[in-house]
């Protein structure tokens, strides 16, 4: 509800200035009685009796008969006040403007300027108040006028929904006020602060210099964090508030809240959330991942409660699941696979660490509580190029790729990675996803290579496509006289189907993968054995990466002695060279996982693990 300036005026206390009010300018008993003073006092009497029509008539008569009279400016101020009180804001403004122009040396000019601003506010023309107030501020000098304009600006900004600027001007008003006005301004200031968002408060704290306002802001920020169940942030803010503003009126309340917060852990360290698509189009992946997480729970070595939520491959369901897990005070969340962006955004908002299982580009850019542990195109490309150039000494590459998102993504990453290592892409050619005859793309690729002046085929060719398509392309390379080139593919090539289709042509090809069930690693062998015993089938890379994710999180929780999620998040960021079944894993400060992938070479009818790259 906006403040009422009308009622104040109707009771005759409508302005305050350094020289006093209109009533104070005219004595109760005239010094000498003549027609001028009698007429003005007759108008004043009607004003006090609230007979405003009669008062207006008498003021008009006075101004007509005595335009240069001693009380002419006061008569105009009274007329403006009456019109303002009756809601005739345009008329009131004309009267105030007339006073300013006709009597520029009157001490009431400053009052008229301020009251003209009030008419804009009462008429609901809040933007006019905001536009014209700076010019009025330049022309008034009394603290009372400056205070009133600052309050008026605060009220106008509240009315247009700009709480940040409202707090700024209420703060200025508070600085210029004395008791009892200071208490009235403080009430407005606190009400405005209650409408600020957390980010608004932080924005103002960085810019306002008024320590009183900063104290109120910091206290409100602590309350915000409390209401948002961000216990650690609330403790931190209240502690700083008490230290920096020991004499603030809210210090005792902050100490009481701090004592209460210190006894409430932000999360239940024995509970983690698990969000997976257990129904819907992607349920096969969700259920596979869940088995890996369940095996990790069984091997954790301590009691842990996993609260499972089905995202149903629906972003809205994912958001709902995060909200429910927040209410159940989980320490962190694993997942989802699909709808990761919606879930991560909500988890970041609630400051819950979340480790997503997705290839979604830029997922960790959402915020510092968002992690990703999954096989990404960038990981694969880095592993291939490092092995090709550092171990095999290859420098000239060709790229043959399908003209669709998967192919173009890998093509671009591979090209950049080769260039960053000092190699060169000597040929690059796309083909249609529906194509079956690849003679044209292969010839064009080799022709490009020869144009580089080498008159030789590339040292290696990278083909980022599925086994069915790669199995058609690879045999055709020899048909078009492309021999003695190394072949590289993506993890999709990790399929017996490719070997059956390409046979001799694919021998020696190298691919990266995040999991290899036949690895030399004892760690992997134990995992495969335990998984088969528990679920009666061999694990794939989805089960393996979910298992490693859960094991990293559970180990971090078990070793943490902090009741706050932010500390847990920081400890997760410090995970380095975790030796899991999906290779060595480390997190950087953005929450992105870096993994030493397995490199597999096709030998005969099987894949063989390469020891290093």
N, C-alpha and C positions, 0 to 999 in steps of 0.2 A: 504494500500500500504506500503510495507516494506521499511525502509530507505535504500538509495543507498550508499554503501561505495566505489563503483567502481569509480564514477564520482569525488569524493573527491581526490582519488589517482591520477587520470589522470591529474588533475590540479596541482599536485605536493605538496599538503598539506596533506600528507597521514599519518603522525604521529607527536605526540607531546611528548616530554619527558623532563626530568629535565635538560638535558644537551643541548637541542636544536635540530634542524633538521639537516639533512644531509647537506643542503646548508649552514647552519650556521657553520658547522664544517670545510668547505673549503673556504678560502677567495676568493673574486671575482678576485683578481690579485695575482697570485702565488708569494710567497716571493722569491723563486729561481726557475728558469725554468730548468727543466731537462726532460728526457724522461718519467719518471713516472708521474709527475704532468701534463705534456702536454697531455699524453694519457688519464688520468682521466678527465681533463677538456674538452677534445674533446668529450668524452662520455657524460659529463654533458651538453655540448652545444647541442648535438643531442636530449637529453632528453627534454631540454627546448623548442626546436623547434618541439617537438612531433614526431620526426623521431625515433620511438621506435625500429624498426628493426636495424637501424644503431647504436643506443645507446646500444642495447643488445650486438651487435657484438663487440663494443669497450670495454664495461664492461668485456666481456669474455676475450678479449685480455689482458686487464689490469690484471685480476685475474690470467691468465696463466703466464704472465711475472713477476708479482709482488705479489705472493700469501701472502707474509708477509708485503705488502706495507701498508703505513699509512692509505690509503683510501679503503683498501680491504673490511672491513665491510660495509662501505657506498656504495660501488659498489654492494655488494650483496643486500643491502636494496633496491637500485634503481631497480635492476633486479626483485626482488620480487614484487615491486610496479607495474612495467610494466606488468608482467605476471598476476597479480591480475586485473589490469585495462583491460587487453585483455580477461579476463575470463578463463585464464589457471591456475585454482586454485590449482590443484595438483602440478604443476610445481612451482608455487609461494611458496607453502608450503615446497617443497623440498629445495628451495633456502634459506628460513628463517631457516629451520632446520640445513642446512649446516653452516650458520652464527653462530648459537648457539653453535654448536659442534666445529667449527674450531677456533672461536674467543670468548671463554667463558668469557674473561675479558673485552670485548668491552662494552662501555656504550650503544651500540645499541642492545645488546642481549634482553633487556626488550622490546624494540620496536618490535623486531622480534617475540617474544613470543605472543605479543598482535595481531600483524598483521597476524600471523598464525591462530589465532582464527577467525579473520575477513574472511579468505578464506573459513573456514567451513560455516560461515553464508552466504556468497555470493553464495556458491554452494548449498544452501538450506539444508545443513546438520545441522539443528538447534539442534538436540539432541546431536551432537558431541560438539557443543558450550557449551551446558549445562553440559555435562559430563566432559569436559577438563578445563573449566574456573576455577573451584575451585583450581586446581593444579597451574594454571598460577597466580592466585591471591596470592598464597603463595610465589611466586618467584619475584613479582614486588613490588617496594616500593614507587614509586612516586604517588602523588595524581592524576596526569593526567592519568596515566595508570589505576589506580583503578577505576577512574571515567568512563573511556572508557569501561572497562570490565563490570561494573555494567550496563551501558546503553546497551551494546551488549547483556548481559544476559536478560535484560528486553525485548529487541527486539526479542530475540530467543523464550522467553516464550510466547510472543504475537503470534509469528508465529505458535507455536504448540497448541495455544488455551488455555494456562494456564494463565489467566488474573491475578489471585491472586498473583502468583509468580512474574509476570511482574511488578505489582504495588509495590511489596516488593523491587525489585531491582531498579526500577526507584526512589523509595523513598530513598534508600541508595545512589544512584547517586546524587540526589538532595542535600542530606546532605553533600556530598564531593565536590560539585561544587561551583564556584563563578560566578559572572556576567562576560560575557554574557551567559556562558554555562548554568547557573542556569535557565534562562528563556527557553532555548531550552529543557532542561530536564523537566521543568514544563509542557510544551506543551505535551510531551509524557505521562507524569504522568496523566494529565487531560483526555487525549484521552483514556487511559487504564481504568481509573475509570468509564468512560462512558459506558464501556462494562461489568462492574460488576453487578451482581444481588444484590438485597437487602440483601440476606443472606450472600453473599460474603463480602459486605461492613461491615456488623456487625461483621463477622469473623475477618476481618483485624483490625477493631477498637479495638477489644479486645486484639490484639497481637502486633501491631506496636507501637513503642515508639516515633517515629519522630512526634513532634507536628505539624509541617507544613503539613505533609501528613495526619495526623489525622484531621486537620482542613478541608482540601480539601475533605476527605472522608465524614465527617459529613455534609458538605454542599451538596455533591452529594446525600447523603442519604435523606436529606430533599427534594431535587428535585425528587428523586425516589418516595417518598411517595406522593408528589404532583401529579406526572404523573399517579400514581396508584389510585388517588382519595381517598387516606387515609389521610384526612385532619387533623385529630387530631394528628396522628403520625408526619405529616409534621410540624405542629405547635410546637410540643414538641421538635423535633430535631433542628429546626431553633432557637428556644428559647435557648436551651442548647448551640448551636454553637455560638450565639452572646455573651453569658455569658462567655464561656470558651476561645474564641478566639477574643477578642474585637478589635485587631489590624489587623485581617485578611483582605485581599483585597476584599473578598466577603461579608463582614459584612453588608455593606450598601445595597447590593442586597438582602441579607437575611432579613433585616429589612423591605424592600419594600414588599417582598413576604409575610412576616408575617402579615403585615398590611392588605394585600389583603385577606389572608386566614382567618383572624379573622372575616371577614364580610361574609364568605361563610359557612353555616351550612353543615355538612357532609351528612345529610340526611333530608328528608321531614318527620317530625314527624307525619304528618297527613296521611301518606301512609305506608301500610304494604303489603308485598307480600304473596300470597297464591298459593302454588304449589300442585296440586292434580291430580290423574289419572281420568280425567273426560270423557275419551274415552278409548277404548281398553279393555283388559281382566279384569281389576280391577276397571272399571268405577263405579260399584255399591257402592264400598267403598268410592271412591272419592266424589261422589255426596252426599252420606250420611254425610261425614265429612263437606262438604261445607255448608250444612244446619245448622249444629251446629255453624260454624263460622259466618254465616249470622245472626243468632239469637243474637250472642254476639255483633256483630256490631250494631244491632238495639237497644240493651240495654246499649251501651257504655256510653251514656250520653254526648258525644261530637262528633264533626264531624271527621270522619275517612274514608279514601279512601282505599279500599281493591282491589289490582291489582291481578287478578286471571290468572294463567297460567296452561294450560293443559299439564301435563308431558307425557300423552299417554302411561304410564308404560314403557317408553323408556329412558335409561340413557343419551343418547345424547340429547334428548329433555329436560331432567331435567337440564343438564349443560347449554343448550341454554337459558332456562327460568331464571336461576340464573343470567346469563350475562345481560339479558334484564331488570331484576328487579334492578340490580346494576345501570344500566344506568338511570333508572327511580327513583333512589335515595330513595328506600324504607328504612324504619328504621330497619326492620327485616323481616324474612320469616317464615311462618308456613308451614310445610309439608317437603317433600312429604311422602306418605305412602310407595309406592314402589319406587325403584331407589333412596333411601335415601342416600346411600353411595356416589354416583356420585354428587348429589346435595350438600351434606354437604362438600365434598372436594372442590368444586368450591366456595361455600359460605365462607369457611375458608380462602381460597386464597384471597378472596376479603374483608375479615374482616367484613362480614355481619352476625349478629346473626341469627341463624336458629334453630327453634324448630321442630325436626323431629317427625313424628308419626309412629314409626317403632319398631319392636322387634330386628332389625339387631344387632348382637353381636358386641361390640366394637365401636359402631357408635360415641360415644362422645370422643373416643381416637383420632379422626381425628384432633381435635384442640379445642382451648378454646372459639371459637365462636359457637360451635356445642352443642345443647341441645337435650334432648329426653324426651318427656312426653307421655308415652304409658304403657300399661300393658305388663310386661315382665315375663318370666318363673321364674326368680329369685325373683321377688316381690311375686308371688303366693306361691312359696315354703316357703319363710320366714314367710308369714302370716299363712300358714297351720301348720308349725312346732311350731311356737310360741304359737298358740292356743292349739295344741295337748298337748304340754309339760307343758306350764305354767298354762293353764286353766283346762285341763282335767287330768293332771298328768300322761300322757302316756309316756313310755320310750322305748318300744320295737316295731319295725316297720318292716313290710314286704312290698316289692315293686314288683308289677306285671305290666310289661310294654311291649308295642309293640316294636319289634326290628326294629325301623326306627328312623329318626332324632328327631322327636318330643318326642318320648318315651325315647330315650337314653339321651336327653338333660335334661328332667325333672328327670329321674332316678338319674343321676349324681349329679344334684343340690340338690335333696332331701336327698340323702345319705350324702353329705357334710354338709348340714344344721343340720341334726340330730346329726351328730358327733360333730359339733361345740357347740351344746347345751348339750352335755354329754349323749345323748341317743345312742341307737345302732340299726343297721339294722340287724335283725336276720334271714332274708330270702330275697332273691332277685331272680326273675325268669322272663325271657322274653318269648314272644310268637311271632309267625309269624303274620304279619299284615292281612294275608288272612285266618288265623285260625278261626274255629268256635267251635271246641271242646276243652275246656280248662282244661280238667281233668288232663292231664300230668303236665302242668305248675303249677296248684294249688297244686297237691300232692307234687311236688318237692319243692315248696315254704314252705309248712308245714314241710316237712322232714328236710329241712335246719334249720328251727326254732327249731325242737326237738333235732337236733344235738348240739345245743348250751347248752343242758343239762337242758332245762326248762320243757320239756314234756308238753308244752302248746302252743296254737296258739299265733301268734303275738297279741299285744294289738290293733294294727291298720294296715290296708293295704292301700297303696297308689296306685291308678290305673290311670295313665295319658293317657287317651285315649278319643276318641269321644263318644257321647251318644250311638250310634248304637252298638259299640263294648262293651262298659262298660255295656250296657243293656243286653248283652248276658253273660258276665262274672259273674256279681254279683249274679244272681240266682243260678249259678253252685257252688258257694262257700258253700251254705247250703247242696247241694247234696253230697258234699265231706266232710261233717261234720265240716265245719268251721263256728262256731257260736260265737256270742258275741264279734265280732271285730268291731272296728270303721272303717268306710270307708271314704277315702278322695280322691277327684278328682281335676281336674283343672276347669277353667272357662268354658271349653267346656261342662261340665256337666249341666250348667245352661240352661236346655232344658226340656220342658214338655215330650219330646219323651223318655227321660231316665226314668222318673217316670212311664210312661205307660208301658214300657218294664219290668222294675225291680220290680215295685209295692212295696210289703211289704219288699222285700230284701234290698231295698235301703233307707229305713226309717232311719233317723238320720244321714245320710251321710252329710259331710260338704265340702263346696267348697268356694274358694275365687272368687271375681269378682270386677271389677273396677267401676261398675255402677249397681244400683238396682232401677228400676223405681218405685217400691212399698216401697221404704225406708220410715222410720219414719221422716226423715229430711224434714223440711219445705222448705229448699233450693232446694232439689230434687223435691218435689211436685210442687213448683212454676215453675221450669224448665220444667217438663213434661207438665204442663198445658199450658205454653207459647208456647212450641214447637208444641203441638197439635193444638192450635189456629192458629199458623202461617203456618203449613204444613199439617194439617189434618191427622196426624198419630203419633204414639208413638215413642219416640227416643230410640235408642239402645246405646250400649257403644261407638261405633264409633262417633256418633253424640255428645255424652256427653263429651268425652275426647277432641274432637275438640273444643267444646264450652268452656271448662275450659282453654284450651291452649290459645285460642283467648282472653278470659277475663283476664288471667294473663298478657299477653303481652300488651293489651290495657291499663290496669291499670298502668303498669310500664311506658309505654310511656307517659301517661297523667300526671304522677307524676314526670317525669324527666324534669329537666330544662337545661340539657346539649345538645349541638348540635352534640355530637360525639357518634358514634356507640359503641366505646369501653366502654364509661361510661354506656350506655344503657345495654351492655352485663354484666358489673359488677353488675348493679342493678338487673338484672334478676337472677344472681347467688345468690343474697341475699334474694330471695323469700323464705319465711319460713311459713309453716302451712297455706297455702292458702286454705280457706274453699270453695271448689268447689263442684260440683255435683258428682265428681269422688273421693270424700274423701279429706282428708287433704294432700296437696302436698307441698313438699319443694325441692329445687335444691341444690346439693352439689357443691363444687368448680370445679368439672369435667363436670358439665352440666347435670348430671344424676338426674332424678326425683326420689324422695322417696315418696311413697304413702301409706296411711293407707287404705288398701283395705276393701271392705265389705266382711263379712263372712256370708254365707247362709247355712241354714240347711234344709233338706227335711223333711217336716212334712205333712203326708197325701198326697194330690195331689198338693202341692204348696211349694214354697221356702219361708223361714222365715229368716229375718235378725237377726243375733246375735249382741248383743250390744257392745261386746268388745272382744279383744283377746290379 
